[in-house]
Each structure stands twice: as structure tokens, then as C-alpha cells.
Amino acid sequence: MGEFKTKLQVESQGQYWELISPLIFDSNIYGEITVPAGFFTDFASVPRIPIVYAMFGNKSHSSAALHDYLYSGSEDISRKDADNIFLEAMESRNQSKWCRKVMWRAVRWFGGGRYVSFKR
């Protein structure tokens, strides 16, 4: 299981959050990943349907910021690997198994439109 080497530190910028220090995750799948200070995230894009948001909103912020970074095209990484690293990151934060599986499945089913492949 991977592990976060640093804590998530952000400042609100309206509907987004800006990392004010690097977020470092040591992944067993990919190795060390650094989300740089200055990166913007909206955390998990959970629909604002009351019961859904109550169950899955405001969870796994570190994992969601990492996933947003991997989806941004800043790393040479496949969408499938990005989603699996998201699952690994949630597990490292002791997110409940049922919750992380639902969140992982949601990004696998619905996240494709937000993924940007790496361009050199």
C-alpha cells in the first residue's frame, strides 16, 4: 500500500482549492508522485444530490487532489493507472472499503471526459 509523505495544505480560491505546499504520495504502482504547490483542485466531483453527497462528499481530499493532478496530463500515466493510484491512495488513508470501491468505480465509469493524456 502506498503512503502520503506530506499533508495536504490548501487555500480556498472560490470553487477551487490551491495547494500551498507540495503533496507527495509514494505509490506502489507508480513510485513517488509530487503534486506541486500552486496546483488547483476541486477535490472529488461528487454530485450535489443530498444522499449521494452525504455519503461521498468531503471525503478523501488528499486522494482526490492527487487524482485530479494525475488526470490533468502533468504525468505520463494512463487513466487506468491514475484510477488505481486513487484507489491505493484512499486505502492508505483508511477510507472504508465500500466507500473507496464506490468512488473508484465512479471514476472508472464517469471520469473519462476529464482525463487529459500526457503530451510532450
C-alpha positions in Angstrom: 0.0 0.0 0.0 1.2 3.5 -0.8 1.6 6.3 1.6 1.3 10.1 1.7 4.7 11.6 2.7 3.2 15.1 3.2 0.0 16.6 4.4 -2.5 18.3 2.2 -2.3 22.1 2.6 -4.7 24.2 0.6 -6.3 27.6 0.4 -9.8 28.3 -1.0 -9.9 30.1 -4.3 -13.6 30.2 -4.9 -14.9 26.9 -6.1 -11.4 25.5 -6.3 -8.6 24.9 -3.8 -4.9 25.8 -4.4 -2.2 23.6 -2.9 0.1 25.9 -0.9 2.8 23.2 -0.5 3.6 20.0 -2.5 1.6 16.9 -1.8 3.8 13.8 -2.1 2.5 10.3 -2.5 4.7 7.2 -2.6 2.8 4.8 -4.8 3.5 1.0 -5.0 2.1 1.2 -8.6 4.0 4.3 -9.9 6.6 5.4 -7.4 6.8 8.8 -5.9 4.3 11.4 -7.2 4.6 15.1 -6.3 1.6 17.3 -6.8 3.2 20.8 -6.9 2.3 23.8 -4.9 0.1 26.0 -7.0 -1.9 23.2 -8.4 -5.7 23.7 -8.4 -8.2 21.0 -7.4 -11.9 20.7 -6.9 -11.4 17.5 -4.9 -13.9 14.8 -5.7 -16.6 15.9 -8.1 -19.5 14.3 -6.2 -22.9 15.2 -7.5 -24.8 17.6 -5.1 -27.7 15.2 -4.7 -28.2 15.2 -1.0 -28.0 11.5 -0.1 -25.1 10.9 -2.6 -23.2 14.0 -1.3 -23.8 13.0 2.3 -22.2 9.6 1.6 -19.3 10.6 -0.6 -18.7 14.3 -0.4 -15.9 15.8 1.7 -14.1 12.5 1.7 -10.5 11.6 0.7 -9.4 15.2 -0.1 -5.7 14.2 -0.4 -6.6 11.2 -2.6 -8.9 13.4 -4.8 -6.3 16.1 -5.2 -3.7 13.5 -6.3 -6.3 12.0 -8.7 -7.1 15.5 -10.2 -3.4 16.0 -10.7 -3.0 12.7 -12.5 -6.0 13.4 -14.7 -4.5 16.9 -15.6 -2.0 15.4 -18.0 1.0 16.5 -16.0 2.4 13.0 -15.6 2.9 10.3 -18.3 0.3 7.9 -16.8 -2.7 6.1 -18.2 -6.2 6.8 -17.0 -6.5 3.2 -15.6 -3.3 3.7 -13.6 -4.5 7.1 -12.3 -7.7 5.5 -11.1 -5.9 2.6 -9.5 -3.5 5.0 -7.7 -6.6 6.9 -6.5 -7.9 3.6 -5.0 -4.4 2.9 -3.5 -4.3 6.5 -2.0 -7.8 6.1 -0.4 -6.7 2.8 1.1 -3.6 4.4 2.5 -5.9 7.0 4.3 -8.0 4.2 5.8 -11.1 5.2 3.8 -13.7 2.5 4.3 -13.6 -0.3 1.7 -17.1 0.2 0.5 -16.7 3.9 0.1 -13.4 3.7 -1.8 -14.7 1.0 -4.1 -17.8 3.1 -5.0 -15.6 6.2 -5.6 -13.1 4.2 -7.7 -16.0 2.7 -9.7 -17.4 6.2 -10.3 -14.2 7.5 -11.7 -13.8 4.4 -13.9 -17.4 4.8 -15.3 -17.7 8.6 -15.5 -14.2 10.1 -15.3 -13.1 9.7 -18.9 -14.2 13.1 -20.0 -11.9 14.8 -17.5 -8.8 12.8 -18.3 -6.1 14.5 -20.3 -3.3 12.3 -21.7 0.3 13.4 -21.3 1.7 15.4 -24.2 5.4 16.1 -24.6 
